[in-house]
């Protein structure tokens, strides 16, 4: 069997497959020989097989052999939806699905990108003139985000070109973070080509910032878990400063992902960015109500920190300060004492300047209650009571209700799928990812898994025209996977 070397480029090395061997450069490497394919590493031959196929396709496409490969995983957010960009902790884990890129640096300054999926056309551009069109979320723009983020971080010009072949098995627009995985993969590719070093935290922060080149005003959860994930544990991801804490999930349960088959592209719609702006406006109105310096406030978490009160108390402040009827731009201006022009140019993002109503009360209620559920989830995992699965399931159910009713980021198919999952034996089920389509995540007792999968398959996928799209039908149990890696030819 052909061997590859896996390494982490950075200050720390994650637990890797096989036996760690420090290299002369000081970075940790590991041989992916046959000894890595035993026991729980049994899925490694699948990855090795993909690397070999990618190598063959690369050779056929570019007439040469890749110098290295980079992998970045997708993620499922177990709980903590739409709160990372408000400054609050989230609780994701990496999934086994990932983005793989085969790479060969070249002497020209041309960046050539190809994809194993024929639906995604080839693209080439000058490495020194990266243009990202926010109005068109083409697949290659996500690669360019990661590339440009590293380029700008180091202030580099006159960059070398490269040939890249991308292979992804994360269902697109499914809420499992395929786009962020591609941004992270591209960032690590660029870092490796340049021979530079960054910590995982620095790399995650750069990739989170650079994804905004495509117009998505996200937080940093997806990029953080892609780099900081470790096999066997979920992570509580906290922001400002960015840090990750292990969260041991209950051993008697599994998490099952089910794709609603409804696609939602964050960069192609205004839903996502409108929610980000509603949270920002809610934070400013709450800050003004409490006589804080509202013009400096951007996130709901900042209001809580400034006031020094609990999340439960923030919910009471929200009840007092905001009304449940939608706010017009004119009313927001009256509340803040600013002109419509100031609102549009100084607060709203370009793609939310034409929004006519903002639901500030509902969005703030969701964020503060969801932030509290994340902390409660972690606490229950630590205490591990006998009824842990039921307790965690109830928090997931509450999360879905809040996403559906307060944040309005569900859709009829997701609600139906969540209902089917609960009726099929899941104590808890919720949408995961941005919503408006994509996937659900359910907590399922391990002994009920076979019947659960069979029931959901029949009730959701076989009783409708969804059976016409088997390539989109994703229903699988997952366990926490590892983070981004670089593979070198051994």
Buried (B, 14 or more C-beta within 10 A) or exposed (E): EEBBBBBBBBEEBBEBBBEEEEEEEEBBBBBBBEEBBEEEBEEBBEBBEBBEBBBEBBBEBBEEEBBBBBBBBBBBBBBBBBBBBBBBBBBBBBBBBBBBBBBBBBEEBBBBBBBBEEEBEEBEBEBBEBEBEBEEBBBBBBBBBBBBBBBBBEEBEEBBBBBBBBBBBBBBBBBBBBBBBBBBBBBBBBBBBBEBBBEBBBBBBBBBBBBBBBBBBBBBBBBBBBBBBBBBBBBBBBBEEBBBBEBEBBEEBBBBBBBBBBBBBBBBBBBBBBBBBBBBBBBBBBBBBBEBEBBEBBBBBBBBEBBEBEBEEBBEBBEEBBEEEBBEBEBBBEBBEBEEEBBBEEBBBEBBEEBEEBBBBBBBBBBBBBBBBBBBBBEBBEEEEEEBBEBBBBBBBBBBBBBBEBBBBBBEBBBBBBBBBBEBBBBBBBBBBBBBBBBBBBBBBEEBBEEBBEBBBEBBBEEEEBEEEEEBBBBBBBBBBBBBBBBBBE
